[in-house]
Amino acid sequence: MLKVSIENAEVSRRLIYSHELDSEFLQERRTIKVFVPSQVNLTDLQRKYPVLYCHDGNEFFTHGRIVTLTRQLLDAGEVQPFIIVALAVHMATRTADYHPAGHRHELYRRFVTEEAVPWVESHFPVSRDSSGKFMAGVSLGAAATLSIHLQQPEHFHQLLLFSGAYFEEQQRQVQRLGSSLPLQAFMVVGRQETAVQSGEEPQDFYHLNVSMRDLLRLHGATVEYHEADGSHVWGLWQSFIPQAVRWVNRRLGQ
């Protein structure tokens, strides 16, 4: 088991840490990877850095290249340092975990907020204040991200949402809200995402995202919305990672 000591000078030379966390809620082991930029001083016990938690975390690191792209922006001095946490998915239970109506979704939410986040906060100098915490997801991961916000807005209200699978249950969930949703969101969708294979039949993700954008704004959320030619693939989402990182940086100045 990884034990991180921020007092150990050797730690500061590493960039990505990996840990296997045994979850009581999910009754299984989940991998957590943490990217710590070289600009982060782990020996400074007083400073807390912003943190971005990612569902489908390994894919954000590999297919999304979020670490590489963020490091480029950091090295260019375009953004200030923040820590990125990758929460690995179990593909066999992805729908059950991420779908707001999935039979494991409540357990997954508790794993994130009561096990994964506290573990990260106890081992790394990350912000515990909601103003310095962000969450990201793609497709069903975006739906899970929004669902966690809707249930616990005091923990996460700054979201990166890529081509969310905002099906009818979640649309209704937002429609029942009042008009003061404390949400700041960066949304992306591809114009060709009109027949995405999901479940038994294709789904029109493009119009699901347009509808969710309008619903969120109607209920008081601030949404920076982007659409581009592209389908439901990592190539589209990766192309928006630099803009998403810059959005995170702008939020830190507010």
PyMOL commands that set and color helices and strands:
alter all, ss='L'
color gray80, all
select helices_A, chain A and resi 9-13+57-62+66-75+91-98+105-123+130-132+140-151+168-175+205-218+234-239+241-252
alter helices_A, ss='H'
color red, helices_A
select strands_A, chain A and resi 16-23+28-35+51-54+83-87+133-138+158-162+184-190+196-198+201-203+222-228
alter strands_A, ss='S'
color yellow, strands_A
deselect
rebuild
show_as cartoon
